[in-house]
Amino acid sequence: MNNEADEHIKENLASIRAYLYDQFQGFDIYEQKDYPLSYTFTVTKLKPLTQYKLKVSWLMISDDGFTPVKIKRLLINEGVAAKMKASHGENFPWGW
């Protein structure tokens, strides 16, 4: 990857991270890169123990057609946080 692609990916990840912080206030966010397949965000609250996972397609993160603004709009419009909660702690796949 080149620096431009790396920066694009960092910005897209920051957009997803900001959305999750907004939707899951009081939760910690852990991240795991599974290049070139996916990137997983795990949001966890210790008391009471609650955990949700968002598994994002690497293609969505890296595609130039998906800007940080577009990703944020999709997260909101598709109600990703609610779908994560409905998945009861299992990976919620997004962007496939």
Backbone atoms as SQL, in Angstrom:
CREATE TABLE atoms (id INTEGER PRIMARY KEY, chain TEXT, resi INTEGER, resn TEXT, atom TEXT, x REAL, y REAL, z REAL);
INSERT INTO atoms VALUES
  (1, 'A', 1, 'MET', 'N', 0.838, -1.186, 0.000),
  (2, 'A', 1, 'MET', 'CA', 0.000, 0.000, 0.000),
  (3, 'A', 1, 'MET', 'C', 0.879, 1.243, 0.000),
  (4, 'A', 2, 'ASN', 'N', 0.344, 2.292, -0.552),
  (5, 'A', 2, 'ASN', 'CA', 1.095, 3.542, -0.538),
  (6, 'A', 2, 'ASN', 'C', 0.600, 4.446, 0.583),
  (7, 'A', 3, 'ASN', 'N', 1.289, 5.538, 0.807),
  (8, 'A', 3, 'ASN', 'CA', 0.931, 6.443, 1.905),
  (9, 'A', 3, 'ASN', 'C', -0.464, 7.020, 1.746),
  (10, 'A', 4, 'GLU', 'N', -0.855, 7.321, 0.497),
  (11, 'A', 4, 'GLU', 'CA', -2.184, 7.874, 0.249),
  (12, 'A', 4, 'GLU', 'C', -3.268, 6.874, 0.644),
  (13, 'A', 5, 'ALA', 'N', -3.076, 5.609, 0.268),
  (14, 'A', 5, 'ALA', 'CA', -4.031, 4.561, 0.624),
  (15, 'A', 5, 'ALA', 'C', -4.070, 4.363, 2.138),
  (16, 'A', 6, 'ASP', 'N', -2.893, 4.371, 2.765),
  (17, 'A', 6, 'ASP', 'CA', -2.838, 4.226, 4.224),
  (18, 'A', 6, 'ASP', 'C', -3.614, 5.343, 4.915),
  (19, 'A', 7, 'GLU', 'N', -3.456, 6.563, 4.437),
  (20, 'A', 7, 'GLU', 'CA', -4.149, 7.712, 5.038),
  (21, 'A', 7, 'GLU', 'C', -5.660, 7.588, 4.858),
  (22, 'A', 8, 'HIS', 'N', -6.083, 7.142, 3.680),
  (23, 'A', 8, 'HIS', 'CA', -7.514, 6.942, 3.404),
  (24, 'A', 8, 'HIS', 'C', -8.094, 5.908, 4.374),
  (25, 'A', 9, 'ILE', 'N', -7.377, 4.814, 4.574),
  (26, 'A', 9, 'ILE', 'CA', -7.830, 3.765, 5.488),
  (27, 'A', 9, 'ILE', 'C', -7.898, 4.300, 6.915),
  (28, 'A', 10, 'LYS', 'N', -6.881, 5.036, 7.339),
  (29, 'A', 10, 'LYS', 'CA', -6.876, 5.617, 8.693),
  (30, 'A', 10, 'LYS', 'C', -8.071, 6.542, 8.907),
  (31, 'A', 11, 'GLU', 'N', -8.380, 7.350, 7.905),
  (32, 'A', 11, 'GLU', 'CA', -9.515, 8.274, 8.014),
  (33, 'A', 11, 'GLU', 'C', -10.841, 7.519, 8.082),
  (34, 'A', 12, 'ASN', 'N', -10.980, 6.468, 7.290),
  (35, 'A', 12, 'ASN', 'CA', -12.208, 5.674, 7.338),
  (36, 'A', 12, 'ASN', 'C', -12.363, 4.965, 8.680),
  (37, 'A', 13, 'LEU', 'N', -11.270, 4.426, 9.186),
  (38, 'A', 13, 'LEU', 'CA', -11.321, 3.777, 10.499),
  (39, 'A', 13, 'LEU', 'C', -11.671, 4.784, 11.585),
  (40, 'A', 14, 'ALA', 'N', -11.133, 5.988, 11.491),
  (41, 'A', 14, 'ALA', 'CA', -11.443, 7.038, 12.475),
  (42, 'A', 14, 'ALA', 'C', -12.921, 7.397, 12.428),
  (43, 'A', 15, 'SER', 'N', -13.517, 7.397, 11.242),
  (44, 'A', 15, 'SER', 'CA', -14.937, 7.694, 11.101),
  (45, 'A', 15, 'SER', 'C', -15.791, 6.626, 11.787),
  (46, 'A', 16, 'ILE', 'N', -15.430, 5.372, 11.593),
  (47, 'A', 16, 'ILE', 'CA', -16.155, 4.271, 12.242),
  (48, 'A', 16, 'ILE', 'C', -15.974, 4.343, 13.751),
  (49, 'A', 17, 'ARG', 'N', -14.748, 4.582, 14.187),
  (50, 'A', 17, 'ARG', 'CA', -14.436, 4.685, 15.615),
  (51, 'A', 17, 'ARG', 'C', -15.253, 5.803, 16.275),
  (52, 'A', 18, 'ALA', 'N', -15.332, 6.964, 15.632),
  (53, 'A', 18, 'ALA', 'CA', -16.090, 8.099, 16.176),
  (54, 'A', 18, 'ALA', 'C', -17.566, 7.749, 16.298),
  (55, 'A', 19, 'TYR', 'N', -18.104, 7.067, 15.306),
  (56, 'A', 19, 'TYR', 'CA', -19.506, 6.629, 15.352),
  (57, 'A', 19, 'TYR', 'C', -19.735, 5.702, 16.549),
  (58, 'A', 20, 'LEU', 'N', -18.841, 4.743, 16.717),
  (59, 'A', 20, 'LEU', 'CA', -18.996, 3.788, 17.816),
  (60, 'A', 20, 'LEU', 'C', -18.881, 4.473, 19.173),
  (61, 'A', 21, 'TYR', 'N', -17.940, 5.403, 19.322),
  (62, 'A', 21, 'TYR', 'CA', -17.824, 6.142, 20.587),
  (63, 'A', 21, 'TYR', 'C', -19.105, 6.912, 20.880),
  (64, 'A', 22, 'ASP', 'N', -19.711, 7.472, 19.857),
  (65, 'A', 22, 'ASP', 'CA', -20.958, 8.221, 20.024),
  (66, 'A', 22, 'ASP', 'C', -22.117, 7.300, 20.402),
  (67, 'A', 23, 'GLN', 'N', -22.201, 6.145, 19.782),
  (68, 'A', 23, 'GLN', 'CA', -23.316, 5.215, 19.992),
  (69, 'A', 23, 'GLN', 'C', -23.163, 4.344, 21.231),
  (70, 'A', 24, 'PHE', 'N', -21.933, 4.136, 21.668),
  (71, 'A', 24, 'PHE', 'CA', -21.671, 3.255, 22.809),
  (72, 'A', 24, 'PHE', 'C', -20.880, 4.020, 23.864),
  (73, 'A', 25, 'GLN', 'N', -21.500, 5.056, 24.398),
  (74, 'A', 25, 'GLN', 'CA', -20.834, 5.883, 25.411),
  (75, 'A', 25, 'GLN', 'C', -20.598, 5.064, 26.670),
  (76, 'A', 26, 'GLY', 'N', -19.397, 5.206, 27.224),
  (77, 'A', 26, 'GLY', 'CA', -19.023, 4.449, 28.411),
  (78, 'A', 26, 'GLY', 'C', -18.411, 3.092, 28.097),
  (79, 'A', 27, 'PHE', 'N', -18.303, 2.761, 26.818),
  (80, 'A', 27, 'PHE', 'CA', -17.698, 1.503, 26.391),
  (81, 'A', 27, 'PHE', 'C', -16.252, 1.754, 25.974),
  (82, 'A', 28, 'ASP', 'N', -15.424, 0.738, 26.135),
  (83, 'A', 28, 'ASP', 'CA', -14.072, 0.765, 25.589),
  (84, 'A', 28, 'ASP', 'C', -14.117, 0.123, 24.206),
  (85, 'A', 29, 'ILE', 'N', -13.255, 0.580, 23.324),
  (86, 'A', 29, 'ILE', 'CA', -13.214, 0.027, 21.968),
  (87, 'A', 29, 'ILE', 'C', -11.870, -0.650, 21.743),
  (88, 'A', 30, 'TYR', 'N', -11.946, -1.901, 21.313),
  (89, 'A', 30, 'TYR', 'CA', -10.760, -2.679, 20.957),
  (90, 'A', 30, 'TYR', 'C', -10.837, -2.965, 19.463),
  (91, 'A', 31, 'GLU', 'N', -9.687, -2.986, 18.816),
  (92, 'A', 31, 'GLU', 'CA', -9.666, -3.150, 17.371),
  (93, 'A', 31, 'GLU', 'C', -8.716, -4.276, 16.965),
  (94, 'A', 32, 'GLN', 'N', -9.125, -4.991, 15.913),
  (95, 'A', 32, 'GLN', 'CA', -8.283, -6.078, 15.403),
  (96, 'A', 32, 'GLN', 'C', -8.315, -6.053, 13.883),
  (97, 'A', 33, 'LYS', 'N', -7.139, -5.951, 13.299),
  (98, 'A', 33, 'LYS', 'CA', -6.983, -5.932, 11.848),
  (99, 'A', 33, 'LYS', 'C', -6.765, -7.354, 11.352),
  (100, 'A', 34, 'ASP', 'N', -7.565, -7.765, 10.377),
  (101, 'A', 34, 'ASP', 'CA', -7.414, -9.076, 9.754),
  (102, 'A', 34, 'ASP', 'C', -7.241, -8.856, 8.251),
  (103, 'A', 35, 'TYR', 'N', -6.130, -8.176, 7.912),
  (104, 'A', 35, 'TYR', 'CA', -5.848, -7.817, 6.526),
  (105, 'A', 35, 'TYR', 'C', -5.616, -9.073, 5.709),
  (106, 'A', 36, 'PRO', 'N', -6.154, -9.211, 4.550),
  (107, 'A', 36, 'PRO', 'CA', -6.931, -8.268, 3.735),
  (108, 'A', 36, 'PRO', 'C', -8.430, -8.521, 3.781),
  (109, 'A', 37, 'LEU', 'N', -8.917, -9.207, 4.813),
  (110, 'A', 37, 'LEU', 'CA', -10.328, -9.582, 4.855),
  (111, 'A', 37, 'LEU', 'C', -11.214, -8.580, 5.575),
  (112, 'A', 38, 'SER', 'N', -10.821, -8.229, 6.791),
  (113, 'A', 38, 'SER', 'CA', -11.735, -7.432, 7.608),
  (114, 'A', 38, 'SER', 'C', -10.989, -6.658, 8.692),
  (115, 'A', 39, 'TYR', 'N', -11.765, -5.861, 9.383),
  (116, 'A', 39, 'TYR', 'CA', -11.281, -5.095, 10.534),
  (117, 'A', 39, 'TYR', 'C', -12.400, -5.172, 11.562),
  (118, 'A', 40, 'THR', 'N', -12.090, -5.647, 12.763),
  (119, 'A', 40, 'THR', 'CA', -13.123, -5.852, 13.780),
  (120, 'A', 40, 'THR', 'C', -12.985, -4.851, 14.912),
  (121, 'A', 41, 'PHE', 'N', -14.103, -4.224, 15.233),
  (122, 'A', 41, 'PHE', 'CA', -14.216, -3.333, 16.388),
  (123, 'A', 41, 'PHE', 'C', -15.024, -4.074, 17.446),
  (124, 'A', 42, 'THR', 'N', -14.495, -4.134, 18.656),
  (125, 'A', 42, 'THR', 'CA', -15.219, -4.739, 19.773),
  (126, 'A', 42, 'THR', 'C', -15.447, -3.647, 20.811),
  (127, 'A', 43, 'VAL', 'N', -16.709, -3.399, 21.125),
  (128, 'A', 43, 'VAL', 'CA', -17.037, -2.400, 22.148),
  (129, 'A', 43, 'VAL', 'C', -17.443, -3.154, 23.411),
  (130, 'A', 44, 'THR', 'N', -16.822, -2.783, 24.527),
  (131, 'A', 44, 'THR', 'CA', -16.993, -3.535, 25.767),
  (132, 'A', 44, 'THR', 'C', -17.234, -2.597, 26.942),
  (133, 'A', 45, 'LYS', 'N', -18.186, -2.969, 27.767),
  (134, 'A', 45, 'LYS', 'CA', -18.418, -2.291, 29.046),
  (135, 'A', 45, 'LYS', 'C', -18.293, -3.366, 30.118),
  (136, 'A', 46, 'LEU', 'N', -17.514, -3.072, 31.160),
  (137, 'A', 46, 'LEU', 'CA', -17.250, -4.091, 32.175),
  (138, 'A', 46, 'LEU', 'C', -18.389, -4.281, 33.168),
  (139, 'A', 47, 'LYS', 'N', -19.077, -3.202, 33.541),
  (140, 'A', 47, 'LYS', 'CA', -20.132, -3.319, 34.560),
  (141, 'A', 47, 'LYS', 'C', -21.413, -2.692, 34.057),
  (142, 'A', 48, 'PRO', 'N', -22.455, -3.462, 33.822),
  (143, 'A', 48, 'PRO', 'CA', -22.429, -4.916, 33.709),
  (144, 'A', 48, 'PRO', 'C', -21.730, -5.314, 32.417),
  (145, 'A', 49, 'LEU', 'N', -21.141, -6.498, 32.403),
  (146, 'A', 49, 'LEU', 'CA', -20.375, -6.940, 31.250),
  (147, 'A', 49, 'LEU', 'C', -21.267, -6.989, 30.012),
  (148, 'A', 50, 'THR', 'N', -20.920, -6.169, 29.043),
  (149, 'A', 50, 'THR', 'CA', -21.663, -6.074, 27.790),
  (150, 'A', 50, 'THR', 'C', -20.656, -5.914, 26.665),
  (151, 'A', 51, 'GLN', 'N', -20.865, -6.652, 25.574),
  (152, 'A', 51, 'GLN', 'CA', -19.913, -6.587, 24.476),
  (153, 'A', 51, 'GLN', 'C', -20.626, -6.758, 23.135),
  (154, 'A', 52, 'TYR', 'N', -20.215, -5.925, 22.172),
  (155, 'A', 52, 'TYR', 'CA', -20.748, -6.001, 20.813),
  (156, 'A', 52, 'TYR', 'C', -19.578, -5.930, 19.845),
  (157, 'A', 53, 'LYS', 'N', -19.749, -6.574, 18.681),
  (158, 'A', 53, 'LYS', 'CA', -18.662, -6.614, 17.703),
  (159, 'A', 53, 'LYS', 'C', -19.158, -6.189, 16.328),
  (160, 'A', 54, 'LEU', 'N', -18.330, -5.391, 15.657),
  (161, 'A', 54, 'LEU', 'CA', -18.589, -4.955, 14.300),
  (162, 'A', 54, 'LEU', 'C', -17.431, -5.415, 13.427),
  (163, 'A', 55, 'LYS', 'N', -17.719, -6.275, 12.461),
  (164, 'A', 55, 'LYS', 'CA', -16.700, -6.784, 11.555),
  (165, 'A', 55, 'LYS', 'C', -16.917, -6.123, 10.192),
  (166, 'A', 56, 'VAL', 'N', -15.989, -5.236, 9.825),
  (167, 'A', 56, 'VAL', 'CA', -16.116, -4.430, 8.615),
  (168, 'A', 56, 'VAL', 'C', -15.264, -5.022, 7.502),
  (169, 'A', 57, 'SER', 'N', -15.839, -5.097, 6.325),
  (170, 'A', 57, 'SER', 'CA', -15.115, -5.586, 5.160),
  (171, 'A', 57, 'SER', 'C', -13.914, -4.689, 4.865),
  (172, 'A', 58, 'TRP', 'N', -12.746, -5.306, 4.635),
  (173, 'A', 58, 'TRP', 'CA', -11.550, -4.522, 4.309),
  (174, 'A', 58, 'TRP', 'C', -11.755, -3.759, 3.007),
  (175, 'A', 59, 'LEU', 'N', -12.505, -4.346, 2.073),
  (176, 'A', 59, 'LEU', 'CA', -12.763, -3.664, 0.799),
  (177, 'A', 59, 'LEU', 'C', -13.490, -2.336, 1.018),
  (178, 'A', 60, 'MET', 'N', -14.420, -2.300, 1.952),
  (179, 'A', 60, 'MET', 'CA', -15.139, -1.056, 2.237),
  (180, 'A', 60, 'MET', 'C', -14.190, -0.019, 2.831),
  (181, 'A', 61, 'ILE', 'N', -13.345, -0.434, 3.728),
  (182, 'A', 61, 'ILE', 'CA', -12.418, 0.483, 4.391),
  (183, 'A', 61, 'ILE', 'C', -11.420, 1.074, 3.391),
  (184, 'A', 62, 'SER', 'N', -10.962, 0.249, 2.461),
  (185, 'A', 62, 'SER', 'CA', -9.887, 0.674, 1.569),
  (186, 'A', 62, 'SER', 'C', -10.367, 1.282, 0.256),
  (187, 'A', 63, 'ASP', 'N', -11.613, 1.071, -0.113),
  (188, 'A', 63, 'ASP', 'CA', -12.141, 1.567, -1.393),
  (189, 'A', 63, 'ASP', 'C', -12.235, 3.089, -1.387),
  (190, 'A', 64, 'ASP', 'N', -11.650, 3.727, -2.410),
  (191, 'A', 64, 'ASP', 'CA', -11.682, 5.189, -2.515),
  (192, 'A', 64, 'ASP', 'C', -13.097, 5.737, -2.620),
  (193, 'A', 65, 'GLY', 'N', -14.035, 4.913, -3.070),
  (194, 'A', 65, 'GLY', 'CA', -15.422, 5.355, -3.190),
  (195, 'A', 65, 'GLY', 'C', -16.107, 5.536, -1.844),
  (196, 'A', 66, 'PHE', 'N', -15.517, 4.977, -0.797),
  (197, 'A', 66, 'PHE', 'CA', -16.069, 5.115, 0.547),
  (198, 'A', 66, 'PHE', 'C', -15.225, 6.119, 1.320),
  (199, 'A', 67, 'THR', 'N', -15.719, 7.336, 1.385),
  (200, 'A', 67, 'THR', 'CA', -15.046, 8.394, 2.132),
  (201, 'A', 67, 'THR', 'C', -15.488, 8.315, 3.590),
  (202, 'A', 68, 'PRO', 'N', -14.777, 8.972, 4.494),
  (203, 'A', 68, 'PRO', 'CA', -15.208, 8.991, 5.893),
  (204, 'A', 68, 'PRO', 'C', -16.631, 9.533, 6.062),
  (205, 'A', 69, 'VAL', 'N', -16.983, 10.537, 5.284),
  (206, 'A', 69, 'VAL', 'CA', -18.338, 11.118, 5.375),
  (207, 'A', 69, 'VAL', 'C', -19.378, 10.103, 4.910),
  (208, 'A', 70, 'LYS', 'N', -19.094, 9.421, 3.817),
  (209, 'A', 70, 'LYS', 'CA', -20.035, 8.425, 3.298),
  (210, 'A', 70, 'LYS', 'C', -20.183, 7.263, 4.275),
  (211, 'A', 71, 'ILE', 'N', -19.071, 6.830, 4.851),
  (212, 'A', 71, 'ILE', 'CA', -19.124, 5.728, 5.814),
  (213, 'A', 71, 'ILE', 'C', -19.971, 6.125, 7.030),
  (214, 'A', 72, 'LYS', 'N', -19.764, 7.320, 7.541),
  (215, 'A', 72, 'LYS', 'CA', -20.551, 7.764, 8.693),
  (216, 'A', 72, 'LYS', 'C', -22.036, 7.805, 8.347),
  (217, 'A', 73, 'ARG', 'N', -22.357, 8.318, 7.160),
  (218, 'A', 73, 'ARG', 'CA', -23.755, 8.399, 6.730),
  (219, 'A', 73, 'ARG', 'C', -24.360, 6.997, 6.618),
  (220, 'A', 74, 'LEU', 'N', -23.604, 6.052, 6.067),
  (221, 'A', 74, 'LEU', 'CA', -24.093, 4.679, 5.960),
  (222, 'A', 74, 'LEU', 'C', -24.302, 4.039, 7.329),
  (223, 'A', 75, 'LEU', 'N', -23.362, 4.252, 8.237),
  (224, 'A', 75, 'LEU', 'CA', -23.502, 3.712, 9.593),
  (225, 'A', 75, 'LEU', 'C', -24.792, 4.199, 10.243),
  (226, 'A', 76, 'ILE', 'N', -25.068, 5.485, 10.095),
  (227, 'A', 76, 'ILE', 'CA', -26.266, 6.080, 10.690),
  (228, 'A', 76, 'ILE', 'C', -27.525, 5.585, 9.982),
  (229, 'A', 77, 'ASN', 'N', -27.540, 5.697, 8.650),
  (230, 'A', 77, 'ASN', 'CA', -28.740, 5.343, 7.884),
  (231, 'A', 77, 'ASN', 'C', -29.099, 3.865, 7.994),
  (232, 'A', 78, 'GLU', 'N', -28.096, 3.020, 8.120),
  (233, 'A', 78, 'GLU', 'CA', -28.350, 1.585, 8.228),
  (234, 'A', 78, 'GLU', 'C', -28.562, 1.123, 9.677),
  (235, 'A', 79, 'GLY', 'N', -28.446, 2.041, 10.627),
  (236, 'A', 79, 'GLY', 'CA', -28.672, 1.690, 12.027),
  (237, 'A', 79, 'GLY', 'C', -27.739, 0.596, 12.521),
  (238, 'A', 80, 'VAL', 'N', -26.471, 0.725, 12.198),
  (239, 'A', 80, 'VAL', 'CA', -25.504, -0.324, 12.514),
  (240, 'A', 80, 'VAL', 'C', -25.416, -0.586, 14.020),
  (241, 'A', 81, 'ALA', 'N', -25.439, 0.439, 14.842),
  (242, 'A', 81, 'ALA', 'CA', -25.340, 0.235, 16.304),
  (243, 'A', 81, 'ALA', 'C', -26.496, -0.625, 16.809),
  (244, 'A', 82, 'ALA', 'N', -27.697, -0.345, 16.346),
  (245, 'A', 82, 'ALA', 'CA', -28.860, -1.139, 16.765),
  (246, 'A', 82, 'ALA', 'C', -28.726, -2.583, 16.297),
  (247, 'A', 83, 'LYS', 'N', -28.205, -2.770, 15.097),
  (248, 'A', 83, 'LYS', 'CA', -28.020, -4.125, 14.576),
  (249, 'A', 83, 'LYS', 'C', -26.927, -4.858, 15.345),
  (250, 'A', 84, 'MET', 'N', -25.901, -4.132, 15.766),
  (251, 'A', 84, 'MET', 'CA', -24.863, -4.746, 16.594),
  (252, 'A', 84, 'MET', 'C', -25.469, -5.239, 17.899),
  (253, 'A', 85, 'LYS', 'N', -26.300, -4.404, 18.517),
  (254, 'A', 85, 'LYS', 'CA', -26.942, -4.780, 19.784),
  (255, 'A', 85, 'LYS', 'C', -27.855, -5.986, 19.596),
  (256, 'A', 86, 'ALA', 'N', -28.534, -6.048, 18.467),
  (257, 'A', 86, 'ALA', 'CA', -29.443, -7.157, 18.187),
  (258, 'A', 86, 'ALA', 'C', -28.704, -8.464, 17.904),
  (259, 'A', 87, 'SER', 'N', -27.414, -8.378, 17.594),
  (260, 'A', 87, 'SER', 'CA', -26.638, -9.584, 17.284),
  (261, 'A', 87, 'SER', 'C', -26.168, -10.304, 18.552),
  (262, 'A', 88, 'HIS', 'N', -26.451, -9.730, 19.725),
  (263, 'A', 88, 'HIS', 'CA', -26.172, -10.357, 21.023),
  (264, 'A', 88, 'HIS', 'C', -24.717, -10.797, 21.194),
  (265, 'A', 89, 'GLY', 'N', -23.781, -9.905, 20.841),
  (266, 'A', 89, 'GLY', 'CA', -22.369, -10.176, 21.085),
  (267, 'A', 89, 'GLY', 'C', -21.657, -10.920, 19.966),
  (268, 'A', 90, 'GLU', 'N', -22.418, -11.437, 19.007),
  (269, 'A', 90, 'GLU', 'CA', -21.789, -12.090, 17.853),
  (270, 'A', 90, 'GLU', 'C', -21.260, -11.008, 16.920),
  (271, 'A', 91, 'ASN', 'N', -20.336, -11.380, 16.041),
  (272, 'A', 91, 'ASN', 'CA', -19.842, -10.435, 15.039),
  (273, 'A', 91, 'ASN', 'C', -20.999, -9.947, 14.179),
  (274, 'A', 92, 'PHE', 'N', -21.144, -8.630, 14.060),
  (275, 'A', 92, 'PHE', 'CA', -22.099, -8.099, 13.100),
  (276, 'A', 92, 'PHE', 'C', -21.295, -7.722, 11.854),
  (277, 'A', 93, 'PRO', 'N', -21.500, -8.442, 10.738),
  (278, 'A', 93, 'PRO', 'CA', -20.743, -8.153, 9.523),
  (279, 'A', 93, 'PRO', 'C', -21.329, -6.949, 8.803),
  (280, 'A', 94, 'TRP', 'N', -20.461, -6.058, 8.341),
  (281, 'A', 94, 'TRP', 'CA', -20.926, -4.850, 7.648),
  (282, 'A', 94, 'TRP', 'C', -20.002, -4.533, 6.486),
  (283, 'A', 95, 'GLY', 'N', -20.607, -4.172, 5.362),
  (284, 'A', 95, 'GLY', 'CA', -19.828, -3.755, 4.203),
  (285, 'A', 95, 'GLY', 'C', -19.454, -4.875, 3.263),
  (286, 'A', 96, 'TRP', 'N', -20.126, -5.988, 3.382),
  (287, 'A', 96, 'TRP', 'CA', -19.815, -7.132, 2.530),
  (288, 'A', 96, 'TRP', 'C', -20.678, -7.062, 1.319);
